[in-house]
Amino acid sequence: MDELNKRVLSVMIQKNLSKSSFAQILEISLPVLTHIGSGRNKPGLELIQKILDKFPDISPDWLILGTGAMYREEKKNADLSIELKNLQEIALKIPDLAKNAAQIEEYHAILLREILYLKELAPYLSAVQNNSRALRSEIEKEIFSIESKLK
């Protein structure tokens, strides 16, 4: 008997099924299963697909190729509790960070307005400085004039 035939029958045995109930579940006739059991016929692709469809815990590699374990390995659930806790802690910091960023943006906007205002005042400051120099010069002239008359 072919190894593939043996694996098909192994599924039936492991599932604790009779030939007739196994044939009924797979929706095949009992003679087809009997011929597979005797080695007269080999299981076709359609039968393999039905076994894998009806018994999803059976490993396709084992059934078709004879490699690995008969049953599929259960997916292991990774322990992500530490990462989830870290993400929660990080998430708690986000509102404060957003608040700080908003305050900084507000202060930045205020400073930019002040800088623009100072630029607008620059010509006036320059004019005041010029007028101040001119007045100082006039005062110095008057002081010189007064000192000259007092000598």
C-alpha positions as CSV (number, residue, x, y, z in Angstrom):
1,M,0.0,0.0,0.0
2,D,1.3,3.5,-0.9
3,E,2.3,5.8,1.9
4,L,-0.2,8.4,0.9
5,N,-3.0,5.8,1.2
6,K,-1.7,4.9,4.7
7,R,-1.8,8.6,5.7
8,V,-5.4,8.9,4.5
9,L,-6.3,5.9,6.6
10,S,-4.3,7.3,9.6
11,V,-6.6,10.3,9.6
12,M,-9.6,8.1,9.8
13,I,-8.1,6.1,12.7
14,Q,-6.9,9.2,14.6
15,K,-10.3,10.7,14.3
16,N,-11.8,7.5,15.6
17,L,-14.1,7.1,12.6
18,S,-15.4,4.0,10.8
19,K,-14.9,3.7,7.1
20,S,-18.5,4.5,6.4
21,S,-18.6,7.6,8.6
22,F,-15.3,8.7,7.2
23,A,-16.6,8.3,3.7
24,Q,-19.8,10.1,4.6
25,I,-17.9,13.1,6.1
26,L,-15.7,13.3,3.0
27,E,-18.8,12.9,0.7
28,I,-17.3,9.9,-1.1
29,S,-18.6,6.4,-1.7
30,L,-17.6,3.6,0.7
31,P,-16.1,1.6,-2.2
32,V,-13.8,4.5,-3.1
33,L,-12.5,4.5,0.5
34,T,-12.2,0.7,0.5
35,H,-10.1,0.7,-2.7
36,I,-7.8,3.4,-1.2
37,G,-7.6,1.2,2.0
38,S,-6.7,-1.9,0.0
39,G,-4.1,0.0,-2.1
40,R,-6.0,-0.6,-5.4
41,N,-6.5,3.2,-5.9
42,K,-4.5,6.2,-4.9
43,P,-6.2,9.2,-3.3
44,G,-6.8,12.0,-5.8
45,L,-6.3,15.7,-5.4
46,E,-10.1,16.1,-4.8
47,L,-10.0,13.7,-1.9
48,I,-6.9,15.3,-0.4
49,Q,-8.7,18.7,-0.6
50,K,-11.8,17.3,1.1
51,I,-9.7,15.8,4.0
52,L,-7.9,19.1,4.5
53,D,-11.2,21.0,4.3
54,K,-13.1,18.7,6.7
55,F,-10.2,18.3,9.1
56,P,-8.4,21.7,9.2
57,D,-6.1,20.5,12.0
58,I,-4.4,18.0,9.7
59,S,-1.1,19.3,8.3
60,P,-1.1,19.5,4.5
61,D,2.7,18.8,4.4
62,W,2.2,15.6,6.4
63,L,-0.8,14.4,4.4
64,I,0.6,15.1,0.9
65,L,4.4,14.8,1.4
66,G,4.6,12.8,4.6
67,T,6.8,15.4,6.2
68,G,6.4,16.9,9.7
69,A,3.7,16.2,12.2
70,M,0.2,14.9,11.4
71,Y,-1.4,17.9,13.1
72,R,-0.7,21.5,12.4
73,E,1.2,23.3,15.0
74,E,-0.9,25.7,17.0
75,K,0.1,29.3,16.5
76,K,1.9,30.6,19.6
77,N,0.6,33.8,21.0
78,A,3.4,36.1,21.8
79,D,3.4,37.8,25.2
80,L,3.1,41.4,24.3
81,S,2.1,42.6,27.7
82,I,5.3,44.6,28.3
83,E,5.1,46.3,24.9
84,L,1.4,47.1,25.4
85,K,2.2,48.6,28.8
86,N,5.0,50.7,27.3
87,L,2.7,51.9,24.5
88,Q,0.1,52.9,27.1
89,E,2.7,54.8,29.0
90,I,3.8,56.6,25.9
91,A,0.2,57.3,24.9
92,L,-0.3,59.0,28.3
93,K,2.5,61.4,27.4
94,I,1.0,62.5,24.1
95,P,-1.6,65.0,25.4
96,D,1.0,66.8,27.5
97,L,3.4,66.9,24.5
98,A,0.6,68.2,22.2
99,K,-0.2,70.9,24.9
100,N,3.5,71.9,25.1
101,A,3.8,72.0,21.3
102,A,0.7,74.3,21.1
103,Q,2.1,76.6,23.8
104,I,5.5,76.8,22.0
105,E,3.7,77.6,18.7
106,E,1.7,80.3,20.4
107,Y,4.8,81.9,21.9
108,H,6.6,81.6,18.6
109,A,3.8,83.4,16.8
110,I,3.8,86.2,19.5
111,L,7.6,86.6,19.1
112,L,7.3,86.8,15.3
113,R,4.7,89.5,15.6
114,E,7.0,91.4,18.0
115,I,9.9,91.1,15.7
116,L,7.9,92.4,12.8
117,Y,6.7,95.3,15.0
118,L,10.3,96.1,15.9
119,K,11.3,96.1,12.3
120,E,8.5,98.6,11.7
121,L,9.8,100.8,14.5
122,A,13.4,100.7,13.2
123,P,13.0,103.7,10.9
124,Y,11.4,105.8,13.7
125,L,14.2,104.8,16.1
126,S,16.7,105.9,13.6
127,A,14.9,109.2,13.1
128,V,14.8,109.8,16.9
129,Q,18.5,109.0,17.2
130,N,19.3,111.4,14.5
131,N,17.1,114.1,16.1
132,S,18.8,113.4,19.4
133,R,22.2,113.9,17.9
134,A,21.1,117.1,16.3
135,L,19.7,118.4,19.6
136,R,22.9,117.3,21.4
137,S,24.9,119.3,18.9
138,E,22.7,122.3,19.4
139,I,23.0,122.0,23.1
140,E,26.8,121.8,22.9
141,K,26.8,124.9,20.7
142,E,24.7,126.8,23.3
143,I,26.9,125.6,26.1
144,F,30.0,126.8,24.2
145,S,28.3,130.1,23.6
146,I,27.5,130.5,27.3
147,E,31.0,129.5,28.4
148,S,32.5,132.0,25.9
149,K,30.4,134.9,27.3
150,L,31.2,133.9,30.9
151,K,35.0,134.1,30.4
